[in-house]
């Protein structure tokens, strides 16, 4: 949308984006974009600890997983 605003001077006032007509020179699409960015950032902050924990657990070698499950302090 920024490219459309910066480059087009006399071209049409709307742009097709995902099968919808968008008017990039109005405030509404920019507010929607900002809202999506904020919601996405909050979603990442909410899921990042669980994803990091799952990744760490999945990355353990099988011996360490068995030892952790049985409580053994192995090699």
C-alpha positions as CSV (number, residue, x, y, z in Angstrom):
1,X,0.0,0.0,0.0
2,X,2.9,2.4,0.7
3,X,4.2,1.8,-2.8
4,X,0.7,2.6,-4.3
5,X,0.5,5.9,-2.3
6,X,4.1,6.9,-3.1
7,X,4.1,6.1,-6.8
8,X,0.5,6.6,-8.1
9,X,-0.4,10.2,-8.7
10,X,-3.1,10.1,-11.3
11,X,-3.9,6.4,-11.3
12,X,-7.2,5.1,-9.8
13,X,-8.0,5.7,-6.2
14,X,-8.5,2.1,-5.3
15,X,-6.3,-1.0,-5.3
16,X,-7.3,-4.7,-5.3
17,X,-5.9,-6.6,-2.3
18,X,-7.1,-10.1,-1.7
19,X,-10.1,-9.7,-3.9
20,X,-11.3,-6.5,-2.1
21,X,-11.1,-3.0,-3.3
22,X,-9.0,-0.9,-0.9
23,X,-8.5,2.9,-0.9
24,X,-5.0,3.3,0.4
25,X,-5.3,7.0,0.8
26,X,-7.9,6.7,3.5
27,X,-7.4,6.0,7.2
28,X,-9.4,2.8,7.5
29,X,-7.0,0.4,5.8
30,X,-4.0,1.8,7.8
31,X,-5.9,1.4,11.1
32,X,-6.8,-2.2,10.1
33,X,-3.1,-2.9,9.3
34,X,-2.0,-1.4,12.6
35,X,-4.6,-3.5,14.5
36,X,-3.4,-6.6,12.7
37,X,0.2,-5.9,13.6
38,X,-0.7,-5.3,17.3
39,X,-2.8,-8.5,17.5
40,X,0.0,-10.5,15.8
41,X,2.6,-9.2,18.2
42,X,0.5,-10.0,21.2
43,X,-0.2,-13.4,19.8
44,X,3.5,-14.1,19.4
45,X,4.2,-12.9,22.9
46,X,1.4,-15.2,24.2
47,X,2.6,-18.3,22.3
48,X,6.4,-17.8,22.4
49,X,7.0,-19.4,25.9
50,X,4.9,-22.5,25.1
51,X,6.6,-22.8,21.7
52,X,10.1,-22.5,23.2
53,X,9.2,-25.0,25.8
54,X,7.9,-27.5,23.3
55,X,10.9,-27.0,21.0
56,X,13.3,-27.5,23.9
57,X,11.5,-30.7,24.9
58,X,11.4,-32.0,21.3
59,X,15.1,-31.2,20.9
60,X,16.3,-33.4,23.8
61,X,18.0,-36.6,22.9
62,X,15.9,-39.7,23.6
63,X,18.2,-40.9,26.5
64,X,17.8,-37.6,28.3
65,X,14.0,-37.8,27.9
66,X,13.9,-41.4,29.3
67,X,16.2,-40.4,32.2
68,X,14.0,-37.3,33.0
69,X,10.8,-39.5,32.9
70,X,12.2,-42.1,35.2
71,X,14.1,-39.7,37.5
72,X,17.5,-41.2,36.9
73,X,20.6,-39.0,36.9
74,X,22.3,-40.8,34.1
75,X,25.3,-39.9,32.0
